[in-house]
Amino acid sequence: MATKIDKEACREAYNLVRDDSSDVNWVTFKYEGVTIVPGHSGVDYEEFTRQCTDDIRLFGFVRFTTGDAMSKRVKFALITWIGESVSGLQRAKTGTDKTLVKEVVQNFAKEFVISDHKELDEDYIKGELKKAGGANYDAQAE
């Protein structure tokens, strides 16, 4: 059976993360049967990483503040988490299902596909977002 997405509910969760007046910094999109729906959301990135267990696959939309001494910028990441214990068939389907998520989550600086908890390291993600962000004035201070 083909995967579907609850666009309305997912868009609402996505917009909450993008809203500068909201404290919500991340949201997950999870599978409920064959439908992708909003999962958990929160403020602390560590809370997000705890959602990424070995037996599930999910999509995360996460807000990070990056930048340097000259300017701070908000950057968004789309993280596809595929746990180590997820079956091969489900792993393969995740790639095609991501296109449904991208119909809702359209603005992000970088996309990650992760199955190793080490790659969820906040400093690693922020470093990749900083590279994707262009000018780096911190280099002048070195």
VENHUFEN-V480644 format. One record per residue. N is the residue number from 1. PHI is phi in whole degrees, -180 to 180 (NA if undefined). PSI is psi in radians with two decimals (NA if undefined). OMEGA is omega in degrees with one decimal (999 if undefined). Layout:
n & phi & psi & omega
N & PHI & PSI & OMEGA
N & PHI & PSI & OMEGA
//
This chain:
n & phi & psi & omega
1 & NA & 2.43 & -176.6
2 & -73 & 2.51 & 177.9
3 & -75 & 2.48 & 176.4
4 & -121 & 2.96 & 175.5
5 & -134 & 2.45 & 174.1
6 & -84 & 1.52 & -173.2
7 & -59 & -0.75 & -176.4
8 & -62 & -0.89 & -178.8
9 & -67 & -0.70 & 179.9
10 & -67 & -0.68 & 178.9
11 & -64 & -0.68 & 178.4
12 & -62 & -0.78 & 179.1
13 & -66 & -0.74 & 178.3
14 & -59 & -0.81 & -178.9
15 & -66 & -0.51 & 177.7
16 & -65 & -0.69 & 178.1
17 & -70 & -0.65 & -178.7
18 & -74 & -0.38 & -176.3
19 & -71 & 2.06 & -178.9
20 & -63 & -0.41 & -178.5
21 & -89 & -0.02 & -179.6
22 & -96 & 2.55 & 175.3
23 & -83 & -0.20 & -176.5
24 & -71 & 2.13 & -179.0
25 & -106 & -0.21 & -179.8
26 & -155 & 2.72 & 174.1
27 & -144 & 2.58 & 173.4
28 & -108 & 2.64 & 172.0
29 & -119 & 2.12 & -172.4
30 & -122 & 2.98 & 178.3
31 & -93 & 2.26 & 171.3
32 & -123 & 1.65 & -171.3
33 & 69 & -2.12 & 178.8
34 & -103 & 0.23 & -177.8
35 & -115 & 2.35 & 174.5
36 & -88 & 2.18 & -177.1
37 & -133 & 2.83 & 174.7
38 & -64 & 2.45 & 177.1
39 & -106 & -2.16 & 179.2
40 & -83 & 2.83 & 173.1
41 & -146 & 2.82 & -179.2
42 & -175 & -2.99 & -175.7
43 & -102 & -0.81 & -172.3
44 & -87 & 2.25 & -178.9
45 & -60 & -0.58 & 178.4
46 & -60 & -0.62 & 176.1
47 & -61 & -0.73 & 178.8
48 & -61 & -0.82 & -176.7
49 & -63 & -0.51 & 178.4
50 & -70 & -0.34 & 176.7
51 & -73 & -0.38 & -174.5
52 & -88 & 1.52 & -179.0
53 & -101 & 2.87 & -174.0
54 & -67 & -0.31 & -173.7
55 & -102 & 0.14 & -178.0
56 & -131 & 2.92 & 169.2
57 & -127 & 2.42 & 178.9
58 & -154 & 2.94 & 176.5
59 & -117 & 2.38 & 178.8
60 & -122 & 2.41 & 174.0
61 & -115 & 2.04 & -169.4
62 & -128 & 2.39 & 177.1
63 & -97 & 2.30 & 175.1
64 & -128 & 2.55 & 171.7
65 & -100 & 2.09 & -179.4
66 & -123 & -3.07 & 176.7
67 & 130 & -2.81 & -174.5
68 & -144 & -2.90 & -177.7
69 & -63 & -0.48 & -176.1
70 & -86 & -0.54 & -178.4
71 & -159 & 2.51 & 175.1
72 & -107 & 2.41 & -179.7
73 & -134 & 2.60 & 173.3
74 & -92 & 2.27 & 177.6
75 & -126 & 2.57 & -179.8
76 & -117 & 2.51 & 178.2
77 & -124 & 2.47 & 171.1
78 & -104 & 2.03 & -177.1
79 & -113 & 2.12 & 173.3
80 & -99 & 2.03 & 179.5
81 & -103 & 2.21 & 175.0
82 & -126 & 1.87 & -177.5
83 & -63 & 2.68 & -177.9
84 & -58 & -0.55 & -175.5
85 & -91 & 0.05 & -179.7
86 & -72 & 2.38 & -176.7
87 & -66 & 2.78 & -179.9
88 & -60 & -0.71 & 180.0
89 & -64 & -0.78 & 178.5
90 & -66 & -0.66 & 176.8
91 & -58 & -0.82 & -178.1
92 & -64 & -0.73 & -179.4
93 & -66 & -0.49 & -178.1
94 & -59 & -0.67 & 179.7
95 & -62 & -0.77 & 179.6
96 & -75 & -0.58 & 178.5
97 & -67 & -0.48 & -179.5
98 & -61 & -0.50 & 178.4
99 & -62 & -0.57 & 176.4
100 & -67 & -0.75 & 179.6
101 & -64 & -0.68 & -178.7
102 & -70 & -0.25 & 172.6
103 & -69 & -0.44 & 179.2
104 & -100 & -0.90 & -177.5
105 & -88 & 1.65 & -172.6
106 & -107 & -0.33 & -176.4
107 & -118 & 1.90 & 175.9
108 & -154 & 2.63 & -176.9
109 & -79 & -0.62 & -176.6
110 & -152 & 2.63 & 179.9
111 & -115 & 2.43 & 179.7
112 & -128 & 2.47 & 169.8
113 & -118 & 2.03 & -169.9
114 & -131 & 2.41 & 172.8
115 & -133 & 0.01 & 180.0
116 & -116 & 2.21 & -177.3
117 & -58 & -0.50 & 179.9
118 & -62 & -0.57 & -179.0
119 & -76 & -0.17 & 175.9
120 & -84 & -0.01 & -179.1
121 & -54 & 2.24 & -175.3
122 & -60 & -0.71 & 179.9
123 & -65 & -0.65 & 177.0
124 & -63 & -0.85 & -179.4
125 & -62 & -0.81 & -180.0
126 & -62 & -0.68 & 177.9
127 & -62 & -0.74 & 178.3
128 & -66 & -0.68 & 178.0
129 & -67 & -0.65 & 178.9
130 & -64 & -0.73 & 177.1
131 & -61 & -0.68 & -178.5
132 & -75 & -0.23 & -172.5
133 & -87 & -0.11 & 178.0
134 & 95 & -2.25 & -172.4
135 & -56 & 2.41 & 178.9
136 & -131 & 1.73 & -176.8
137 & -80 & -0.18 & 175.3
138 & -62 & -0.51 & -178.3
139 & -62 & -0.48 & 180.0
140 & -71 & -0.42 & -178.4
141 & -80 & -0.26 & -176.8
142 & -81 & NA & 999
//
